Amino acid sequence: MAGGQGLMAGKRGLILGVANNRSIAFGIAKACVDHGAEIALTYQGEAFKKRVEPLAAELNAHVAGHCDVTDPESLDAVFADIAKHWGKLDFLVHAIAFSDKDELTGRYVETTRDNFLRTMDISVFSFTTIAKRAEPLMTDGGSLLTLTYYGAEKVMPHYNVMGVAKAALEASVRYLAVDLGAKKIRVNAISAGPIKTLAASGIGDFRYILKWNEYNSPLKQTVTQEEVGDSGVYFLSDLSRGVTGEVHHVDSGYHVVGMKAVDAPDISTVKD
Ligand SMILES: NC(=O)c1ccc[n+]([C@@H]2O[C@H](COP(=O)([O-])OP(=O)(O)OC[C@H]3O[C@@H](n4cnc5c(N)ncnc54)[C@H](O)[C@@H]3O)[C@@H](O)[C@H]2O)c1
Protein backbone atom coordinates (compact mmCIF):
# COMPACT_ATOMS: atom_id res chain seq x y z
CA MET A 1 0.00 0.00 0.00
CA ALA A 2 3.09 2.25 -0.02
CA GLY A 3 2.99 5.50 -2.00
CA GLY A 4 0.02 7.61 -1.04
CA GLN A 5 -2.65 5.32 0.39
CA GLY A 6 -3.10 3.64 3.73
CA LEU A 7 -3.41 4.44 7.42
CA MET A 8 0.23 5.46 7.57
CA ALA A 9 0.61 7.21 4.22
CA GLY A 10 2.93 10.21 4.45
CA LYS A 11 4.41 9.08 7.77
CA ARG A 12 8.11 8.48 8.27
CA GLY A 13 9.42 6.40 11.13
CA LEU A 14 12.63 5.06 12.62
CA ILE A 15 12.45 1.46 13.82
CA LEU A 16 15.19 0.30 16.22
CA GLY A 17 15.66 -3.36 17.12
CA VAL A 18 15.51 -5.42 13.94
CA ALA A 19 17.98 -8.29 14.34
CA ASN A 20 16.43 -10.68 11.82
CA ASN A 21 13.09 -11.55 10.19
CA ARG A 22 11.78 -13.00 13.48
CA SER A 23 12.24 -9.73 15.40
CA ILE A 24 9.10 -8.09 16.73
CA ALA A 25 10.49 -4.86 15.27
CA PHE A 26 10.43 -6.49 11.82
CA GLY A 27 6.76 -7.42 12.27
CA ILE A 28 5.98 -3.80 13.13
CA ALA A 29 8.15 -2.50 10.28
CA LYS A 30 6.37 -4.70 7.75
CA ALA A 31 2.91 -3.69 8.99
CA CYS A 32 3.83 0.02 8.84
CA VAL A 33 5.09 -0.34 5.25
CA ASP A 34 1.98 -2.33 4.28
CA HIS A 35 -0.06 0.64 5.52
CA GLY A 36 1.91 3.16 3.47
CA ALA A 37 4.67 4.37 5.84
CA GLU A 38 8.26 5.09 4.90
CA ILE A 39 10.68 3.60 7.39
CA ALA A 40 14.32 3.63 8.43
CA LEU A 41 16.11 0.76 10.19
CA THR A 42 19.34 0.49 12.15
CA TYR A 43 21.55 -2.50 12.96
CA GLN A 44 23.67 -3.33 15.99
CA GLY A 45 27.18 -3.90 14.66
CA GLU A 46 28.56 -5.63 11.57
CA ALA A 47 27.12 -9.04 12.47
CA PHE A 48 23.54 -7.74 12.24
CA LYS A 49 24.27 -5.45 9.28
CA LYS A 50 24.36 -8.49 6.97
CA ARG A 51 20.89 -9.54 8.16
CA VAL A 52 19.27 -6.12 8.31
CA GLU A 53 20.34 -4.80 4.89
CA PRO A 54 18.38 -7.36 2.83
CA LEU A 55 15.35 -6.90 5.12
CA ALA A 56 15.58 -3.14 4.59
CA ALA A 57 15.73 -3.69 0.82
CA GLU A 58 12.62 -5.90 1.05
CA LEU A 59 10.73 -3.07 2.80
CA ASN A 60 12.23 -0.28 0.71
CA ALA A 61 13.60 1.12 3.97
CA HIS A 62 16.38 3.61 4.51
CA VAL A 63 19.31 2.19 6.54
CA ALA A 64 20.30 4.75 9.17
CA GLY A 65 23.45 2.88 10.19
CA HIS A 66 24.91 1.20 13.24
CA CYS A 67 23.19 1.79 16.57
CA ASP A 68 24.42 0.58 19.94
CA VAL A 69 22.44 2.30 22.67
CA THR A 70 25.39 2.06 25.07
CA ASP A 71 27.37 4.25 22.67
CA PRO A 72 25.88 7.79 22.61
CA GLU A 73 27.96 8.70 19.54
CA SER A 74 26.27 5.97 17.50
CA LEU A 75 22.86 7.34 18.59
CA ASP A 76 23.91 10.88 17.64
CA ALA A 77 25.02 9.60 14.23
CA VAL A 78 21.69 7.82 13.62
CA PHE A 79 19.64 10.91 14.49
CA ALA A 80 21.95 13.15 12.42
CA ASP A 81 21.39 10.76 9.52
CA ILE A 82 17.59 10.93 9.97
CA ALA A 83 17.70 14.75 10.23
CA LYS A 84 19.68 14.89 6.97
CA HIS A 85 17.62 12.25 5.16
CA TRP A 86 14.08 13.32 6.17
CA GLY A 87 14.43 16.51 8.27
CA LYS A 88 11.62 15.27 10.51
CA LEU A 89 10.18 12.16 12.11
CA ASP A 90 6.57 11.05 12.67
CA PHE A 91 7.07 7.85 14.64
CA LEU A 92 9.69 5.75 16.38
CA VAL A 93 9.76 2.15 17.58
CA HIS A 94 12.09 1.03 20.38
CA ALA A 95 12.32 -2.79 20.43
CA ILE A 96 15.57 -3.19 22.35
CA ALA A 97 16.41 -5.15 25.48
CA PHE A 98 19.37 -7.02 26.89
CA SER A 99 20.40 -8.89 30.02
CA ASP A 100 23.09 -11.45 30.76
CA LYS A 101 21.53 -14.83 29.93
CA ASP A 102 23.24 -16.41 32.96
CA GLU A 103 21.26 -14.15 35.27
CA LEU A 104 17.93 -15.10 33.71
CA THR A 105 18.08 -18.42 35.52
CA GLY A 106 18.07 -19.02 39.23
CA ARG A 107 17.08 -16.44 41.81
CA TYR A 108 16.55 -12.73 41.08
CA VAL A 109 18.20 -11.94 44.40
CA GLU A 110 21.54 -13.11 42.93
CA THR A 111 21.55 -10.38 40.22
CA THR A 112 24.93 -8.66 40.06
CA ARG A 113 25.31 -4.89 40.18
CA ASP A 114 27.04 -4.91 36.78
CA ASN A 115 24.26 -6.82 35.06
CA PHE A 116 21.55 -4.84 36.86
CA LEU A 117 23.01 -1.55 35.59
CA ARG A 118 23.66 -2.89 32.09
CA THR A 119 20.14 -4.31 31.81
CA MET A 120 18.62 -1.01 32.95
CA ASP A 121 20.89 1.01 30.64
CA ILE A 122 20.11 -0.99 27.48
CA SER A 123 16.48 -1.89 28.18
CA VAL A 124 15.20 1.25 29.99
CA PHE A 125 17.42 4.33 29.79
CA SER A 126 17.85 3.83 26.04
CA PHE A 127 14.15 4.59 25.48
CA THR A 128 14.41 7.88 27.40
CA THR A 129 17.56 9.04 25.65
CA ILE A 130 16.10 8.07 22.25
CA ALA A 131 12.89 9.98 23.05
CA LYS A 132 15.00 13.03 23.86
CA ARG A 133 16.73 12.79 20.48
CA ALA A 134 13.45 12.19 18.61
CA GLU A 135 11.62 15.17 20.21
CA PRO A 136 13.19 17.97 18.10
CA LEU A 137 12.49 16.02 14.90
CA MET A 138 8.80 15.46 15.73
CA THR A 139 7.77 18.94 14.68
CA ASP A 140 4.19 17.92 13.78
CA GLY A 141 3.73 15.73 16.84
CA GLY A 142 4.57 12.04 16.79
CA SER A 143 4.23 8.60 18.25
CA LEU A 144 6.83 6.66 20.24
CA LEU A 145 6.30 2.96 20.90
CA THR A 146 8.26 0.53 23.06
CA LEU A 147 7.90 -3.19 23.79
CA THR A 148 7.32 -4.67 27.21
CA TYR A 149 6.22 -7.95 28.79
CA TYR A 150 3.83 -9.13 31.52
CA GLY A 151 6.87 -10.00 33.65
CA ALA A 152 6.83 -6.27 34.55
CA GLU A 153 3.55 -6.75 36.42
CA LYS A 154 3.77 -10.28 37.81
CA VAL A 155 6.68 -12.51 38.70
CA MET A 156 7.57 -14.83 35.82
CA PRO A 157 10.04 -17.69 36.11
CA HIS A 158 13.37 -16.87 34.41
CA TYR A 159 12.52 -13.21 33.81
CA ASN A 160 14.32 -11.89 36.90
CA VAL A 161 16.06 -8.51 36.41
CA MET A 162 14.36 -8.13 33.03
CA GLY A 163 11.01 -7.96 34.87
CA VAL A 164 12.35 -5.15 37.03
CA ALA A 165 13.66 -3.39 33.91
CA LYS A 166 10.31 -3.72 32.11
CA ALA A 167 8.50 -2.27 35.15
CA ALA A 168 10.83 0.74 34.96
CA LEU A 169 10.28 0.95 31.19
CA GLU A 170 6.49 1.03 31.70
CA ALA A 171 6.90 3.81 34.29
CA SER A 172 9.11 5.67 31.77
CA VAL A 173 6.26 5.48 29.24
CA ARG A 174 4.03 7.39 31.66
CA TYR A 175 6.64 10.04 32.55
CA LEU A 176 7.63 10.56 28.91
CA ALA A 177 3.95 10.82 27.92
CA VAL A 178 3.58 13.80 30.26
CA ASP A 179 6.87 15.45 29.24
CA LEU A 180 6.17 15.20 25.51
CA GLY A 181 2.37 15.51 25.49
CA ALA A 182 2.33 19.28 25.02
CA LYS A 183 4.11 18.79 21.70
CA LYS A 184 1.50 16.18 20.69
CA ILE A 185 4.11 13.46 20.91
CA ARG A 186 2.44 10.31 22.24
CA VAL A 187 4.26 7.56 24.12
CA ASN A 188 2.88 4.04 24.47
CA ALA A 189 3.98 0.45 24.99
CA ILE A 190 2.79 -2.88 23.68
CA SER A 191 3.05 -5.70 26.19
CA ALA A 192 3.52 -8.63 23.84
CA GLY A 193 2.90 -12.28 24.67
CA PRO A 194 5.88 -14.62 24.29
CA ILE A 195 7.23 -14.98 20.73
CA LYS A 196 10.20 -17.08 19.65
CA THR A 197 12.90 -14.53 18.76
CA LEU A 198 16.65 -14.22 19.24
CA ALA A 199 16.20 -12.29 22.51
CA ALA A 200 13.67 -14.85 23.77
CA SER A 201 16.18 -17.64 23.22
CA GLY A 202 18.04 -16.31 26.28
CA ILE A 203 15.05 -17.07 28.51
CA GLY A 204 15.03 -20.51 30.15
CA ASP A 205 12.20 -22.99 29.45
CA PHE A 206 10.89 -20.76 26.67
CA ARG A 207 9.11 -23.63 24.89
CA TYR A 208 7.25 -24.43 28.11
CA ILE A 209 6.26 -20.74 28.46
CA LEU A 210 4.92 -20.75 24.87
CA LYS A 211 2.88 -23.91 25.48
CA TRP A 212 1.54 -22.59 28.79
CA ASN A 213 0.35 -19.41 27.08
CA GLU A 214 -1.18 -21.34 24.20
CA TYR A 215 -3.18 -23.60 26.53
CA ASN A 216 -4.22 -20.94 29.02
CA SER A 217 -4.80 -17.68 27.13
CA PRO A 218 -8.43 -16.83 26.31
CA LEU A 219 -7.71 -17.02 22.56
CA LYS A 220 -5.91 -20.39 23.01
CA GLN A 221 -2.93 -19.30 20.91
CA THR A 222 0.34 -17.46 21.23
CA VAL A 223 0.69 -14.19 19.35
CA THR A 224 2.69 -13.63 16.16
CA GLN A 225 4.94 -10.81 14.97
CA GLU A 226 2.17 -9.95 12.49
CA GLU A 227 -0.40 -9.53 15.26
CA VAL A 228 1.92 -7.28 17.26
CA GLY A 229 2.73 -5.42 14.03
CA ASP A 230 -0.93 -4.71 13.31
CA SER A 231 -1.47 -3.39 16.84
CA GLY A 232 1.66 -1.29 16.31
CA VAL A 233 -0.02 0.38 13.33
CA TYR A 234 -2.83 1.48 15.65
CA PHE A 235 -0.35 3.19 18.00
CA LEU A 236 1.88 4.65 15.28
CA SER A 237 -0.95 5.97 13.10
CA ASP A 238 -3.53 8.65 13.84
CA LEU A 239 -6.06 5.96 14.82
CA SER A 240 -4.72 6.27 18.38
CA ARG A 241 -4.37 10.07 18.33
CA GLY A 242 -6.27 10.32 21.64
CA VAL A 243 -4.09 7.72 23.40
CA THR A 244 -0.85 8.22 25.34
CA GLY A 245 0.86 6.76 28.40
CA GLU A 246 -0.78 3.40 27.69
CA VAL A 247 0.56 -0.12 28.16
CA HIS A 248 -1.52 -2.26 25.82
CA HIS A 249 -1.47 -6.07 26.03
CA VAL A 250 -1.19 -7.98 22.76
CA ASP A 251 -1.02 -11.41 24.36
CA SER A 252 -4.16 -13.32 23.31
CA GLY A 253 -5.69 -12.04 26.55
CA TYR A 254 -3.30 -13.98 28.81
CA HIS A 255 -3.02 -11.09 31.33
CA VAL A 256 -6.66 -11.50 32.44
CA VAL A 257 -6.19 -15.13 33.46
CA GLY A 258 -5.64 -16.01 37.12
CA MET A 259 -5.26 -19.79 36.94
CA LYS A 260 -4.71 -22.69 34.56
CA ALA A 261 -7.71 -23.20 32.26
CA VAL A 262 -9.98 -26.07 33.31
CA ASP A 263 -9.57 -27.74 29.92
CA ALA A 264 -5.82 -27.04 29.59
CA PRO A 265 -3.64 -30.17 29.62
CA ASP A 266 -1.69 -30.41 32.83
CA ILE A 267 1.90 -29.95 31.75
CA SER A 268 3.23 -29.86 35.29
CA THR A 269 4.66 -32.87 37.10
CA VAL A 270 2.62 -32.26 40.25
CA LYS A 271 0.38 -35.19 41.26
CA ASP A 272 -2.15 -34.88 44.10
N1 LIG B 1 10.00 -12.21 22.21
C1 LIG B 1 9.18 -12.07 23.22
O1 LIG B 1 8.62 -13.05 23.74
C2 LIG B 1 8.89 -10.70 23.77
C3 LIG B 1 7.73 -10.50 24.53
C4 LIG B 1 7.47 -9.22 25.04
C5 LIG B 1 8.38 -8.19 24.80
N2 LIG B 1 9.50 -8.41 24.06
C6 LIG B 1 10.41 -7.29 23.83
O2 LIG B 1 10.45 -6.98 22.44
C7 LIG B 1 11.64 -6.28 22.17
C8 LIG B 1 12.29 -6.86 20.92
O3 LIG B 1 12.79 -8.16 21.19
P1 LIG B 1 12.56 -9.41 20.22
O4 LIG B 1 11.90 -10.46 21.04
O5 LIG B 1 11.97 -8.99 18.94
O6 LIG B 1 14.06 -9.96 20.02
P2 LIG B 1 15.22 -9.59 18.97
O7 LIG B 1 16.41 -10.35 19.46
O8 LIG B 1 14.77 -9.83 17.59
O9 LIG B 1 15.41 -8.03 19.19
C9 LIG B 1 16.15 -7.48 20.25
C10 LIG B 1 16.93 -6.32 19.66
O10 LIG B 1 17.62 -5.61 20.69
C11 LIG B 1 18.79 -5.11 20.09
N3 LIG B 1 19.77 -4.70 21.08
C12 LIG B 1 20.21 -5.38 22.17
N4 LIG B 1 21.18 -4.68 22.79
C13 LIG B 1 21.34 -3.53 22.08
C14 LIG B 1 22.20 -2.41 22.19
N5 LIG B 1 23.13 -2.31 23.15
N6 LIG B 1 22.08 -1.40 21.28
C15 LIG B 1 21.18 -1.48 20.28
N7 LIG B 1 20.35 -2.52 20.11
C16 LIG B 1 20.44 -3.53 21.00
C17 LIG B 1 19.30 -6.26 19.23
O11 LIG B 1 20.21 -5.81 18.24
C18 LIG B 1 17.99 -6.76 18.63
O12 LIG B 1 17.74 -6.14 17.40
C19 LIG B 1 12.49 -6.36 23.43
O13 LIG B 1 12.33 -5.17 24.18
C20 LIG B 1 11.86 -7.53 24.17
O14 LIG B 1 12.09 -7.47 25.58
C21 LIG B 1 9.78 -9.65 23.54
The ligand as an ORCA input file, in Angstrom:
! r2SCAN-3c Opt
* xyz 0 1
  N       9.997    -12.213     22.206
  C       9.184    -12.070     23.223
  O       8.619    -13.053     23.737
  C       8.894    -10.700     23.769
  C       7.726    -10.498     24.529
  C       7.471     -9.221     25.041
  C       8.378     -8.189     24.797
  N       9.499     -8.411     24.056
  C      10.411     -7.292     23.830
  O      10.445     -6.983     22.442
  C      11.637     -6.275     22.172
  C      12.286     -6.860     20.920
  O      12.788     -8.162     21.194
  P      12.563     -9.414     20.225
  O      11.903    -10.461     21.036
  O      11.973     -8.986     18.945
  O      14.057     -9.957     20.024
  P      15.217     -9.594     18.970
  O      16.407    -10.346     19.457
  O      14.771     -9.834     17.593
  O      15.410     -8.026     19.187
  C      16.150     -7.478     20.249
  C      16.926     -6.318     19.657
  O      17.621     -5.606     20.688
  C      18.786     -5.106     20.088
  N      19.769     -4.699     21.083
  C      20.207     -5.382     22.173
  N      21.179     -4.680     22.794
  C      21.343     -3.531     22.078
  C      22.203     -2.406     22.187
  N      23.132     -2.314     23.151
  N      22.078     -1.395     21.280
  C      21.178     -1.478     20.275
  N      20.349     -2.524     20.107
  C      20.443     -3.530     20.999
  C      19.295     -6.261     19.227
  O      20.206     -5.812     18.238
  C      17.993     -6.764     18.633
  O      17.739     -6.141     17.398
  C      12.491     -6.356     23.434
  O      12.325     -5.171     24.180
  C      11.864     -7.527     24.175
  O      12.085     -7.469     25.577
  C       9.783     -9.650     23.539
*
